[in-house]
């Protein structure tokens, strides 16, 4: 497995301190984020999942703890929209350039509005997908927000 991806290159170019962690990705896992947390031996609230959504038909990237679900109502409100829904997997792959299970908010093909769950800010370090299935980057959530120009909001149900 390559430890260099568009995501890690973006972080390096931005001068963000991070470490790379790999684990055995299970494509049959019921909840990929929780499987990643377990494989890494980390608390699920510190392993964040990156999800692609549509708010009023426009794409957005949503970063939330792996043990939580996104509230579509809160997501729409955070972006000043009326309705939100999850993006279809094939559309998410086409838009980001990453495969589902390896979607990173860093280094996507096209910049989209990005939001991070406010609970993630309580941690000194979090894990976020590094752009490949079985690859996570560990970094300060404040650095992630800065480099992504993300909005921090309450996004979980």
mmCIF file of the C-alpha atoms, coordinates in Angstrom:
data_MODEL
# 
_entry.id   MODEL 
# 
loop_
_atom_site.group_PDB 
_atom_site.id 
_atom_site.type_symbol 
_atom_site.label_atom_id 
_atom_site.label_alt_id 
_atom_site.label_comp_id 
_atom_site.label_asym_id 
_atom_site.label_entity_id 
_atom_site.label_seq_id 
_atom_site.pdbx_PDB_ins_code 
_atom_site.Cartn_x 
_atom_site.Cartn_y 
_atom_site.Cartn_z 
_atom_site.occupancy 
_atom_site.B_iso_or_equiv 
_atom_site.pdbx_formal_charge 
_atom_site.auth_seq_id 
_atom_site.auth_comp_id 
_atom_site.auth_asym_id 
_atom_site.auth_atom_id 
_atom_site.pdbx_PDB_model_num 
ATOM 1   C CA . UNK A 1 1   ? 0.000   0.000  0.000  1.00 0.00 ? 1   UNK A CA 1 
ATOM 2   C CA . UNK A 1 2   ? 1.325   3.403  -0.940 1.00 0.00 ? 2   UNK A CA 1 
ATOM 3   C CA . UNK A 1 3   ? 1.555   5.836  1.948  1.00 0.00 ? 3   UNK A CA 1 
ATOM 4   C CA . UNK A 1 4   ? 1.598   8.780  -0.471 1.00 0.00 ? 4   UNK A CA 1 
ATOM 5   C CA . UNK A 1 5   ? -1.772  9.924  -1.799 1.00 0.00 ? 5   UNK A CA 1 
ATOM 6   C CA . UNK A 1 6   ? -3.243  13.215 -3.011 1.00 0.00 ? 6   UNK A CA 1 
ATOM 7   C CA . UNK A 1 7   ? -4.431  13.681 0.585  1.00 0.00 ? 7   UNK A CA 1 
ATOM 8   C CA . UNK A 1 8   ? -0.987  13.267 2.165  1.00 0.00 ? 8   UNK A CA 1 
ATOM 9   C CA . UNK A 1 9   ? 0.597   15.435 -0.524 1.00 0.00 ? 9   UNK A CA 1 
ATOM 10  C CA . UNK A 1 10  ? -1.917  18.217 0.186  1.00 0.00 ? 10  UNK A CA 1 
ATOM 11  C CA . UNK A 1 11  ? -1.132  18.077 3.913  1.00 0.00 ? 11  UNK A CA 1 
ATOM 12  C CA . UNK A 1 12  ? 2.624   18.099 3.268  1.00 0.00 ? 12  UNK A CA 1 
ATOM 13  C CA . UNK A 1 13  ? 2.347   21.065 0.885  1.00 0.00 ? 13  UNK A CA 1 
ATOM 14  C CA . UNK A 1 14  ? 0.296   22.948 3.502  1.00 0.00 ? 14  UNK A CA 1 
ATOM 15  C CA . UNK A 1 15  ? 2.959   22.274 6.157  1.00 0.00 ? 15  UNK A CA 1 
ATOM 16  C CA . UNK A 1 16  ? 0.527   20.365 8.384  1.00 0.00 ? 16  UNK A CA 1 
ATOM 17  C CA . UNK A 1 17  ? 2.005   17.965 10.959 1.00 0.00 ? 17  UNK A CA 1 
ATOM 18  C CA . UNK A 1 18  ? 0.495   14.490 10.577 1.00 0.00 ? 18  UNK A CA 1 
ATOM 19  C CA . UNK A 1 19  ? 1.354   10.813 10.851 1.00 0.00 ? 19  UNK A CA 1 
ATOM 20  C CA . UNK A 1 20  ? 0.186   8.028  8.543  1.00 0.00 ? 20  UNK A CA 1 
ATOM 21  C CA . UNK A 1 21  ? -1.409  4.869  9.935  1.00 0.00 ? 21  UNK A CA 1 
ATOM 22  C CA . UNK A 1 22  ? -2.465  1.818  7.960  1.00 0.00 ? 22  UNK A CA 1 
ATOM 23  C CA . UNK A 1 23  ? -4.803  -0.980 8.976  1.00 0.00 ? 23  UNK A CA 1 
ATOM 24  C CA . UNK A 1 24  ? -6.465  -4.020 7.418  1.00 0.00 ? 24  UNK A CA 1 
ATOM 25  C CA . UNK A 1 25  ? -9.470  -2.616 5.595  1.00 0.00 ? 25  UNK A CA 1 
ATOM 26  C CA . UNK A 1 26  ? -12.511 -4.904 5.646  1.00 0.00 ? 26  UNK A CA 1 
ATOM 27  C CA . UNK A 1 27  ? -14.682 -4.253 2.565  1.00 0.00 ? 27  UNK A CA 1 
ATOM 28  C CA . UNK A 1 28  ? -17.484 -6.304 4.147  1.00 0.00 ? 28  UNK A CA 1 
ATOM 29  C CA . UNK A 1 29  ? -17.646 -4.271 7.371  1.00 0.00 ? 29  UNK A CA 1 
ATOM 30  C CA . UNK A 1 30  ? -21.131 -3.045 8.178  1.00 0.00 ? 30  UNK A CA 1 
ATOM 31  C CA . UNK A 1 31  ? -19.770 0.346  9.294  1.00 0.00 ? 31  UNK A CA 1 
ATOM 32  C CA . UNK A 1 32  ? -16.402 1.188  7.752  1.00 0.00 ? 32  UNK A CA 1 
ATOM 33  C CA . UNK A 1 33  ? -15.524 3.960  10.231 1.00 0.00 ? 33  UNK A CA 1 
ATOM 34  C CA . UNK A 1 34  ? -16.133 1.744  13.245 1.00 0.00 ? 34  UNK A CA 1 
ATOM 35  C CA . UNK A 1 35  ? -14.086 -1.046 11.663 1.00 0.00 ? 35  UNK A CA 1 
ATOM 36  C CA . UNK A 1 36  ? -11.225 1.422  11.144 1.00 0.00 ? 36  UNK A CA 1 
ATOM 37  C CA . UNK A 1 37  ? -11.389 2.553  14.786 1.00 0.00 ? 37  UNK A CA 1 
ATOM 38  C CA . UNK A 1 38  ? -11.325 -1.037 16.010 1.00 0.00 ? 38  UNK A CA 1 
ATOM 39  C CA . UNK A 1 39  ? -8.452  -2.004 13.690 1.00 0.00 ? 39  UNK A CA 1 
ATOM 40  C CA . UNK A 1 40  ? -6.441  1.027  14.846 1.00 0.00 ? 40  UNK A CA 1 
ATOM 41  C CA . UNK A 1 41  ? -7.240  0.400  18.514 1.00 0.00 ? 41  UNK A CA 1 
ATOM 42  C CA . UNK A 1 42  ? -8.688  3.901  18.814 1.00 0.00 ? 42  UNK A CA 1 
ATOM 43  C CA . UNK A 1 43  ? -11.872 5.298  20.343 1.00 0.00 ? 43  UNK A CA 1 
ATOM 44  C CA . UNK A 1 44  ? -14.555 5.670  17.628 1.00 0.00 ? 44  UNK A CA 1 
ATOM 45  C CA . UNK A 1 45  ? -15.098 9.340  18.485 1.00 0.00 ? 45  UNK A CA 1 
ATOM 46  C CA . UNK A 1 46  ? -11.457 10.058 17.499 1.00 0.00 ? 46  UNK A CA 1 
ATOM 47  C CA . UNK A 1 47  ? -11.694 8.247  14.147 1.00 0.00 ? 47  UNK A CA 1 
ATOM 48  C CA . UNK A 1 48  ? -13.648 10.534 11.842 1.00 0.00 ? 48  UNK A CA 1 
ATOM 49  C CA . UNK A 1 49  ? -15.475 9.477  8.710  1.00 0.00 ? 49  UNK A CA 1 
ATOM 50  C CA . UNK A 1 50  ? -15.641 11.612 5.582  1.00 0.00 ? 50  UNK A CA 1 
ATOM 51  C CA . UNK A 1 51  ? -19.003 11.554 3.862  1.00 0.00 ? 51  UNK A CA 1 
ATOM 52  C CA . UNK A 1 52  ? -20.172 13.212 0.680  1.00 0.00 ? 52  UNK A CA 1 
ATOM 53  C CA . UNK A 1 53  ? -23.600 14.795 0.709  1.00 0.00 ? 53  UNK A CA 1 
ATOM 54  C CA . UNK A 1 54  ? -25.825 17.042 -1.362 1.00 0.00 ? 54  UNK A CA 1 
ATOM 55  C CA . UNK A 1 55  ? -27.367 20.160 0.172  1.00 0.00 ? 55  UNK A CA 1 
ATOM 56  C CA . UNK A 1 56  ? -30.037 21.622 -2.091 1.00 0.00 ? 56  UNK A CA 1 
ATOM 57  C CA . UNK A 1 57  ? -28.398 19.596 -4.881 1.00 0.00 ? 57  UNK A CA 1 
ATOM 58  C CA . UNK A 1 58  ? -24.882 21.005 -4.273 1.00 0.00 ? 58  UNK A CA 1 
ATOM 59  C CA . UNK A 1 59  ? -22.002 18.796 -3.057 1.00 0.00 ? 59  UNK A CA 1 
ATOM 60  C CA . UNK A 1 60  ? -20.510 19.049 0.428  1.00 0.00 ? 60  UNK A CA 1 
ATOM 61  C CA . UNK A 1 61  ? -18.044 17.009 2.461  1.00 0.00 ? 61  UNK A CA 1 
ATOM 62  C CA . UNK A 1 62  ? -19.057 16.181 6.027  1.00 0.00 ? 62  UNK A CA 1 
ATOM 63  C CA . UNK A 1 63  ? -16.586 14.946 8.671  1.00 0.00 ? 63  UNK A CA 1 
ATOM 64  C CA . UNK A 1 64  ? -18.100 13.305 11.752 1.00 0.00 ? 64  UNK A CA 1 
ATOM 65  C CA . UNK A 1 65  ? -17.019 10.786 14.407 1.00 0.00 ? 65  UNK A CA 1 
ATOM 66  C CA . UNK A 1 66  ? -17.324 7.205  13.146 1.00 0.00 ? 66  UNK A CA 1 
ATOM 67  C CA . UNK A 1 67  ? -19.787 6.297  15.915 1.00 0.00 ? 67  UNK A CA 1 
ATOM 68  C CA . UNK A 1 68  ? -22.316 8.982  14.925 1.00 0.00 ? 68  UNK A CA 1 
ATOM 69  C CA . UNK A 1 69  ? -24.765 9.575  12.085 1.00 0.00 ? 69  UNK A CA 1 
ATOM 70  C CA . UNK A 1 70  ? -25.186 12.886 10.263 1.00 0.00 ? 70  UNK A CA 1 
ATOM 71  C CA . UNK A 1 71  ? -28.393 14.801 10.910 1.00 0.00 ? 71  UNK A CA 1 
ATOM 72  C CA . UNK A 1 72  ? -29.551 15.874 7.448  1.00 0.00 ? 72  UNK A CA 1 
ATOM 73  C CA . UNK A 1 73  ? -31.564 18.698 9.006  1.00 0.00 ? 73  UNK A CA 1 
ATOM 74  C CA . UNK A 1 74  ? -28.505 20.074 10.868 1.00 0.00 ? 74  UNK A CA 1 
ATOM 75  C CA . UNK A 1 75  ? -26.313 19.658 7.782  1.00 0.00 ? 75  UNK A CA 1 
ATOM 76  C CA . UNK A 1 76  ? -28.737 21.593 5.572  1.00 0.00 ? 76  UNK A CA 1 
ATOM 77  C CA . UNK A 1 77  ? -29.063 24.338 8.196  1.00 0.00 ? 77  UNK A CA 1 
ATOM 78  C CA . UNK A 1 78  ? -25.264 24.632 8.598  1.00 0.00 ? 78  UNK A CA 1 
ATOM 79  C CA . UNK A 1 79  ? -24.974 25.426 4.885  1.00 0.00 ? 79  UNK A CA 1 
ATOM 80  C CA . UNK A 1 80  ? -28.070 27.630 4.767  1.00 0.00 ? 80  UNK A CA 1 
ATOM 81  C CA . UNK A 1 81  ? -29.970 25.043 2.751  1.00 0.00 ? 81  UNK A CA 1 
ATOM 82  C CA . UNK A 1 82  ? -33.399 23.497 2.943  1.00 0.00 ? 82  UNK A CA 1 
ATOM 83  C CA . UNK A 1 83  ? -32.669 19.801 2.366  1.00 0.00 ? 83  UNK A CA 1 
ATOM 84  C CA . UNK A 1 84  ? -29.707 17.432 2.502  1.00 0.00 ? 84  UNK A CA 1 
ATOM 85  C CA . UNK A 1 85  ? -29.130 13.845 1.449  1.00 0.00 ? 85  UNK A CA 1 
ATOM 86  C CA . UNK A 1 86  ? -26.186 11.502 1.149  1.00 0.00 ? 86  UNK A CA 1 
ATOM 87  C CA . UNK A 1 87  ? -24.491 11.427 -2.252 1.00 0.00 ? 87  UNK A CA 1 
ATOM 88  C CA . UNK A 1 88  ? -24.709 8.165  -4.205 1.00 0.00 ? 88  UNK A CA 1 
ATOM 89  C CA . UNK A 1 89  ? -21.436 6.179  -3.857 1.00 0.00 ? 89  UNK A CA 1 
ATOM 90  C CA . UNK A 1 90  ? -20.648 6.283  -7.595 1.00 0.00 ? 90  UNK A CA 1 
ATOM 91  C CA . UNK A 1 91  ? -21.175 10.069 -7.653 1.00 0.00 ? 91  UNK A CA 1 
ATOM 92  C CA . UNK A 1 92  ? -18.981 10.502 -4.560 1.00 0.00 ? 92  UNK A CA 1 
ATOM 93  C CA . UNK A 1 93  ? -16.178 8.484  -6.195 1.00 0.00 ? 93  UNK A CA 1 
ATOM 94  C CA . UNK A 1 94  ? -16.433 10.432 -9.448 1.00 0.00 ? 94  UNK A CA 1 
ATOM 95  C CA . UNK A 1 95  ? -16.455 13.807 -7.673 1.00 0.00 ? 95  UNK A CA 1 
ATOM 96  C CA . UNK A 1 96  ? -13.641 13.150 -5.180 1.00 0.00 ? 96  UNK A CA 1 
ATOM 97  C CA . UNK A 1 97  ? -11.395 10.857 -7.202 1.00 0.00 ? 97  UNK A CA 1 
ATOM 98  C CA . UNK A 1 98  ? -11.334 8.435  -4.251 1.00 0.00 ? 98  UNK A CA 1 
ATOM 99  C CA . UNK A 1 99  ? -13.013 5.066  -3.781 1.00 0.00 ? 99  UNK A CA 1 
ATOM 100 C CA . UNK A 1 100 ? -15.738 4.688  -1.128 1.00 0.00 ? 100 UNK A CA 1 
ATOM 101 C CA . UNK A 1 101 ? -13.995 3.557  2.049  1.00 0.00 ? 101 UNK A CA 1 
ATOM 102 C CA . UNK A 1 102 ? -11.014 5.676  1.049  1.00 0.00 ? 102 UNK A CA 1 
ATOM 103 C CA . UNK A 1 103 ? -12.636 9.086  0.594  1.00 0.00 ? 103 UNK A CA 1 
ATOM 104 C CA . UNK A 1 104 ? -10.561 11.803 2.196  1.00 0.00 ? 104 UNK A CA 1 
ATOM 105 C CA . UNK A 1 105 ? -11.557 15.440 2.589  1.00 0.00 ? 105 UNK A CA 1 
ATOM 106 C CA . UNK A 1 106 ? -7.968  16.310 1.646  1.00 0.00 ? 106 UNK A CA 1 
ATOM 107 C CA . UNK A 1 107 ? -6.886  16.473 -1.994 1.00 0.00 ? 107 UNK A CA 1 
ATOM 108 C CA . UNK A 1 108 ? -10.286 15.955 -3.579 1.00 0.00 ? 108 UNK A CA 1 
ATOM 109 C CA . UNK A 1 109 ? -10.530 16.615 -7.318 1.00 0.00 ? 109 UNK A CA 1 
ATOM 110 C CA . UNK A 1 110 ? -12.696 19.646 -6.682 1.00 0.00 ? 110 UNK A CA 1 
ATOM 111 C CA . UNK A 1 111 ? -12.968 21.840 -3.599 1.00 0.00 ? 111 UNK A CA 1 
ATOM 112 C CA . UNK A 1 112 ? -16.420 21.693 -2.032 1.00 0.00 ? 112 UNK A CA 1 
ATOM 113 C CA . UNK A 1 113 ? -17.794 23.199 1.192  1.00 0.00 ? 113 UNK A CA 1 
ATOM 114 C CA . UNK A 1 114 ? -16.532 21.074 4.085  1.00 0.00 ? 114 UNK A CA 1 
ATOM 115 C CA . UNK A 1 115 ? -18.015 20.825 7.551  1.00 0.00 ? 115 UNK A CA 1 
ATOM 116 C CA . UNK A 1 116 ? -16.607 19.188 10.675 1.00 0.00 ? 116 UNK A CA 1 
ATOM 117 C CA . UNK A 1 117 ? -18.622 18.023 13.666 1.00 0.00 ? 117 UNK A CA 1 
ATOM 118 C CA . UNK A 1 118 ? -17.858 20.300 16.616 1.00 0.00 ? 118 UNK A CA 1 
ATOM 119 C CA . UNK A 1 119 ? -17.357 17.324 18.986 1.00 0.00 ? 119 UNK A CA 1 
ATOM 120 C CA . UNK A 1 120 ? -14.166 16.469 17.068 1.00 0.00 ? 120 UNK A CA 1 
ATOM 121 C CA . UNK A 1 121 ? -12.586 19.707 18.261 1.00 0.00 ? 121 UNK A CA 1 
ATOM 122 C CA . UNK A 1 122 ? -12.476 18.356 21.836 1.00 0.00 ? 122 UNK A CA 1 
ATOM 123 C CA . UNK A 1 123 ? -9.646  15.976 20.869 1.00 0.00 ? 123 UNK A CA 1 
ATOM 124 C CA . UNK A 1 124 ? -5.956  16.798 20.641 1.00 0.00 ? 124 UNK A CA 1 
ATOM 125 C CA . UNK A 1 125 ? -5.529  14.419 17.700 1.00 0.00 ? 125 UNK A CA 1 
ATOM 126 C CA . UNK A 1 126 ? -8.016  12.701 15.385 1.00 0.00 ? 126 UNK A CA 1 
ATOM 127 C CA . UNK A 1 127 ? -7.797  10.205 12.537 1.00 0.00 ? 127 UNK A CA 1 
ATOM 128 C CA . UNK A 1 128 ? -9.175  11.114 9.100  1.00 0.00 ? 128 UNK A CA 1 
ATOM 129 C CA . UNK A 1 129 ? -9.041  9.041  5.933  1.00 0.00 ? 129 UNK A CA 1 
ATOM 130 C CA . UNK A 1 130 ? -5.772  9.490  4.085  1.00 0.00 ? 130 UNK A CA 1 
ATOM 131 C CA . UNK A 1 131 ? -7.148  8.923  0.590  1.00 0.00 ? 131 UNK A CA 1 
ATOM 132 C CA . UNK A 1 132 ? -6.956  5.155  0.373  1.00 0.00 ? 132 UNK A CA 1 
ATOM 133 C CA . UNK A 1 133 ? -8.817  2.227  1.895  1.00 0.00 ? 133 UNK A CA 1 
ATOM 134 C CA . UNK A 1 134 ? -6.931  1.175  5.028  1.00 0.00 ? 134 UNK A CA 1 
ATOM 135 C CA . UNK A 1 135 ? -5.000  4.451  5.345  1.00 0.00 ? 135 UNK A CA 1 
ATOM 136 C CA . UNK A 1 136 ? -5.615  7.115  7.976  1.00 0.00 ? 136 UNK A CA 1 
ATOM 137 C CA . UNK A 1 137 ? -3.801  10.337 8.840  1.00 0.00 ? 137 UNK A CA 1 
ATOM 138 C CA . UNK A 1 138 ? -3.584  11.430 12.464 1.00 0.00 ? 138 UNK A CA 1 
ATOM 139 C CA . UNK A 1 139 ? -3.552  15.185 13.007 1.00 0.00 ? 139 UNK A CA 1 
ATOM 140 C CA . UNK A 1 140 ? -4.816  18.043 15.122 1.00 0.00 ? 140 UNK A CA 1 
ATOM 141 C CA . UNK A 1 141 ? -8.467  18.676 14.161 1.00 0.00 ? 141 UNK A CA 1 
ATOM 142 C CA . UNK A 1 142 ? -7.776  22.436 14.214 1.00 0.00 ? 142 UNK A CA 1 
ATOM 143 C CA . UNK A 1 143 ? -5.152  21.935 11.489 1.00 0.00 ? 143 UNK A CA 1 
ATOM 144 C CA . UNK A 1 144 ? -7.665  19.942 9.439  1.00 0.00 ? 144 UNK A CA 1 
ATOM 145 C CA . UNK A 1 145 ? -10.234 22.748 9.754  1.00 0.00 ? 145 UNK A CA 1 
ATOM 146 C CA . UNK A 1 146 ? -7.628  25.323 8.705  1.00 0.00 ? 146 UNK A CA 1 
ATOM 147 C CA . UNK A 1 147 ? -6.341  23.493 5.629  1.00 0.00 ? 147 UNK A CA 1 
ATOM 148 C CA . UNK A 1 148 ? -9.847  22.518 4.506  1.00 0.00 ? 148 UNK A CA 1 
ATOM 149 C CA . UNK A 1 149 ? -11.332 25.937 5.302  1.00 0.00 ? 149 UNK A CA 1 
ATOM 150 C CA . UNK A 1 150 ? -14.011 23.874 7.008  1.00 0.00 ? 150 UNK A CA 1 
ATOM 151 C CA . UNK A 1 151 ? -16.973 25.112 8.987  1.00 0.00 ? 151 UNK A CA 1 
ATOM 152 C CA . UNK A 1 152 ? -17.282 23.656 12.491 1.00 0.00 ? 152 UNK A CA 1 
ATOM 153 C CA . UNK A 1 153 ? -20.890 22.942 13.427 1.00 0.00 ? 153 UNK A CA 1 
ATOM 154 C CA . UNK A 1 154 ? -23.199 20.557 15.270 1.00 0.00 ? 154 UNK A CA 1 
ATOM 155 C CA . UNK A 1 155 ? -23.945 17.985 12.576 1.00 0.00 ? 155 UNK A CA 1 
ATOM 156 C CA . UNK A 1 156 ? -24.869 14.735 14.321 1.00 0.00 ? 156 UNK A CA 1 
ATOM 157 C CA . UNK A 1 157 ? -28.262 13.429 15.320 1.00 0.00 ? 157 UNK A CA 1 
# 
